[in-house]
Amino acid sequence: MISCYMKKNLVIRKTIKNEDVYELLKKIPAGKVTTYGDLAKALGNPSASRIVGKILGQNPNPIQVPCHRVIMSNGKLGGYAYGTAKKRGLLENEGLSFTNGIVSEFTKVRISLS
């Protein structure tokens, strides 16, 4: 039997598949970024940002699937399989700039995929 408390906090979570994450990444244009949480939300599981990050770390084709365009919700870079300096360089090549390690004008370059 499920208590009222459990019913209130019961959330059905959609399983996130690698292919779904990679398809969403392809929709992020150069010079724009999104967050791990934004991707998780767009995939139907808002609490799965760590899973999204893990999937991005396994990206077999970072040239076609631009995982460097995914950053933390506070505008900081987050991780990258080839190092954060490489991630920052790729984003700078796309026209982004940084102030104190945070994407400048973060709210203007952040896109939502949901």
The 8 nearest C-alpha neighbors of each residue, nearest first, counted from 0:
[[1, 2, 5, 3, 6, 4, 9, 7],
 [2, 0, 5, 6, 3, 4, 9, 7],
 [1, 3, 5, 4, 6, 0, 7, 8],
 [2, 4, 6, 5, 7, 1, 8, 0],
 [5, 3, 7, 2, 6, 8, 1, 9],
 [4, 6, 8, 2, 7, 3, 9, 1],
 [7, 5, 3, 9, 8, 4, 2, 1],
 [6, 8, 4, 5, 9, 3, 10, 2],
 [9, 7, 5, 6, 10, 4, 3, 11],
 [10, 8, 6, 5, 7, 11, 4, 12],
 [11, 9, 12, 8, 7, 6, 44, 5],
 [10, 12, 13, 9, 44, 43, 14, 8],
 [13, 11, 44, 10, 14, 43, 45, 46],
 [12, 14, 44, 43, 15, 11, 42, 45],
 [15, 13, 12, 16, 44, 43, 42, 47],
 [14, 16, 13, 42, 17, 19, 20, 44],
 [15, 17, 19, 18, 14, 20, 54, 21],
 [18, 16, 20, 19, 54, 21, 15, 55],
 [17, 19, 21, 20, 16, 22, 15, 23],
 [20, 18, 22, 16, 17, 21, 23, 15],
 [19, 21, 17, 23, 18, 22, 24, 16],
 [20, 22, 24, 18, 23, 19, 64, 17],
 [23, 21, 19, 25, 24, 20, 18, 26],
 [24, 22, 20, 25, 26, 21, 19, 27],
 [25, 23, 21, 26, 22, 27, 64, 65],
 [24, 26, 22, 23, 27, 64, 21, 65],
 [27, 25, 24, 23, 28, 22, 112, 21],
 [28, 26, 24, 25, 31, 29, 32, 68],
 [29, 27, 31, 26, 30, 25, 32, 68],
 [28, 30, 31, 93, 27, 68, 32, 90],
 [29, 31, 93, 94, 95, 28, 90, 32],
 [32, 30, 108, 29, 28, 109, 27, 110],
 [33, 31, 68, 109, 69, 108, 110, 27],
 [32, 34, 69, 109, 110, 70, 37, 68],
 [35, 33, 70, 37, 69, 36, 71, 72],
 [34, 36, 48, 38, 37, 51, 69, 39],
 [37, 35, 48, 39, 34, 38, 40, 45],
 [36, 38, 34, 40, 39, 35, 41, 111],
 [37, 39, 41, 35, 36, 40, 42, 34],
 [38, 40, 45, 36, 42, 44, 48, 47],
 [39, 41, 45, 37, 43, 44, 42, 38],
 [42, 40, 113, 38, 39, 43, 112, 37],
 [43, 41, 39, 40, 44, 38, 15, 13],
 [42, 44, 40, 41, 13, 45, 39, 12],
 [43, 45, 39, 40, 12, 13, 46, 47],
 [46, 44, 40, 39, 47, 43, 36, 48],
 [45, 47, 44, 48, 39, 36, 40, 49],
 [48, 46, 50, 39, 49, 45, 44, 51],
 [47, 49, 36, 35, 51, 39, 50, 46],
 [50, 48, 52, 51, 47, 53, 35, 46],
 [49, 51, 53, 47, 52, 48, 54, 15],
 [50, 52, 48, 54, 49, 53, 35, 55],
 [53, 51, 49, 55, 50, 54, 48, 56],
 [52, 54, 50, 56, 55, 51, 49, 57],
 [55, 53, 51, 57, 56, 52, 17, 50],
 [56, 54, 52, 58, 57, 53, 66, 51],
 [55, 57, 53, 54, 58, 80, 52, 79],
 [56, 58, 54, 55, 59, 53, 80, 17],
 [57, 59, 55, 60, 56, 61, 54, 64],
 [60, 58, 57, 61, 64, 56, 55, 62],
 [59, 61, 62, 58, 63, 64, 65, 57],
 [62, 60, 64, 65, 63, 58, 66, 59],
 [63, 61, 60, 64, 65, 66, 59, 67],
 [64, 62, 61, 60, 65, 25, 66, 24],
 [63, 65, 61, 25, 62, 66, 60, 24],
 [66, 64, 67, 61, 68, 63, 24, 62],
 [65, 67, 68, 69, 64, 55, 61, 24],
 [66, 68, 65, 69, 86, 79, 89, 90],
 [69, 67, 32, 66, 65, 33, 70, 31],
 [70, 68, 34, 33, 67, 32, 66, 35],
 [71, 69, 34, 76, 77, 75, 33, 74],
 [70, 72, 34, 75, 73, 74, 77, 76],
 [71, 73, 74, 34, 70, 36, 35, 75],
 [74, 72, 71, 75, 101, 70, 105, 76],
 [73, 75, 101, 102, 71, 72, 105, 70],
 [76, 74, 101, 71, 73, 77, 100, 70],
 [75, 77, 70, 71, 78, 74, 83, 101],
 [78, 76, 70, 71, 75, 79, 83, 69],
 [77, 79, 83, 76, 80, 82, 70, 52],
 [78, 80, 82, 81, 83, 86, 56, 67],
 [79, 81, 82, 56, 78, 57, 83, 55],
 [82, 80, 79, 85, 83, 86, 84, 78],
 [83, 81, 79, 84, 85, 80, 86, 78],
 [82, 84, 86, 85, 79, 87, 78, 76],
 [85, 83, 87, 86, 82, 88, 81, 89],
 [84, 86, 88, 83, 87, 82, 89, 81],
 [87, 85, 83, 89, 88, 84, 67, 90],
 [86, 88, 84, 90, 85, 89, 83, 91],
 [89, 87, 85, 91, 86, 90, 92, 84],
 [90, 88, 92, 86, 91, 87, 85, 93],
 [89, 91, 93, 87, 92, 88, 95, 86],
 [90, 92, 95, 88, 94, 93, 89, 96],
 [93, 91, 89, 90, 94, 88, 95, 30],
 [94, 92, 30, 90, 91, 29, 95, 89],
 [95, 93, 91, 92, 30, 96, 90, 29],
 [96, 94, 91, 90, 93, 30, 97, 102],
 [95, 97, 103, 91, 102, 94, 98, 90],
 [98, 96, 102, 103, 101, 100, 99, 95],
 [97, 99, 101, 100, 103, 102, 96, 104],
 [98, 100, 101, 97, 102, 103, 75, 96],
 [99, 101, 98, 97, 75, 102, 76, 74],
 [102, 100, 75, 74, 97, 98, 99, 103],
 [103, 101, 97, 105, 74, 96, 104, 98],
 [104, 102, 97, 105, 96, 98, 101, 95],
 [103, 105, 107, 106, 102, 108, 96, 97],
 [104, 106, 102, 103, 108, 107, 109, 74],
 [105, 107, 109, 104, 108, 110, 103, 74],
 [108, 106, 104, 105, 109, 110, 31, 103],
 [107, 109, 31, 105, 106, 32, 110, 104],
 [110, 108, 32, 33, 106, 107, 31, 105],
 [109, 111, 33, 32, 108, 112, 31, 27],
 [112, 110, 113, 37, 33, 109, 41, 38],
 [111, 113, 41, 110, 38, 37, 23, 33],
 [112, 41, 111, 40, 37, 42, 38, 43]]
